[in-house]
Amino acid sequence: MDATTLNSQAERFLAELHRSPQTVRAYRADLRHLTGWLRETAHGLEREALEAYFAVHPHWAPATRSRKQTTLERFCRWALQHDLLDRDPTRHLEHPRLPPPHPRGLRREDIERIFAVIPPEQARDALLFRLVFETGLRIGEALGIHVEDLDLTRGDEHLTVLGKGSRKRTVLLDDPRLVSALRRYLRTLGYTHGPLFQATKNGRGGPLRYQSVQERWQGYARRAGVTCTLHQLRHSHATELVNGGVSLATIRKRLGHQHIQTTLRYAEVSDSTADAELRRWRRQRH
């Protein structure tokens, strides 16, 4: 496919693209940029040309290149379906490695606004989400907790969870409100062994599914007018620990990270915390 054909067929592709106006504009800009380069260099839409195209633009950030490459891949798949290409020139292009997104935690007051809209009769939901927020558990770990994994001995309340790689760890239950909620919840259960959080559909207990829990959390978040994913509860807990001066080694153990590099992603403290630490350091010197 030459540059002229690409230019004309790109508009057909965009017209059939069921995406937001912003995405369509970005795709159009990407395709026009490529078309202009192909025309200037007298190349066709072939694998070697695309490799040269990306090679002469080394200044593009990995995210920019990834977006442009995704645009071309989707156009080429569309062109193959419409018999405009006999092979996919993007098939063997190497995708750039994107850095993992920096975890974004929410302020406690925003998360408490979500907790506030959970109806009193939904004690299971309130406890599950509070447990994830106050301990930093992965949601899968929380759903896997059994009643017998809890030890609510006064002054030494903790639980045992099975994390990634089937690695067990002990998590301290250090929040009094959470411990009180756990004790109240346990008194309402009709069993002493089995999953702590069970589904109640049709009046029958069973494993509580991740998708169901996620949908319920998003419903509460919408009702509270707060944008917060379920996984951000874990991020928010880690952020609180960092801002509270807890060591990364302790945070790593708390969250069940295998590598300290994963924990380092949370090491961006707030301005106020950094300022307070610098003031303490300055006072100690004088």
Beta strands, then each sheet from edge to edge (+ up, - down):
strand 1: 150-151
strand 2: 158-162
strand 3: 168-172
strand 4: 198-199
strand 5: 206-207
sheet 1: 1+ 2- 3+
sheet 2: 4+ 5-
end
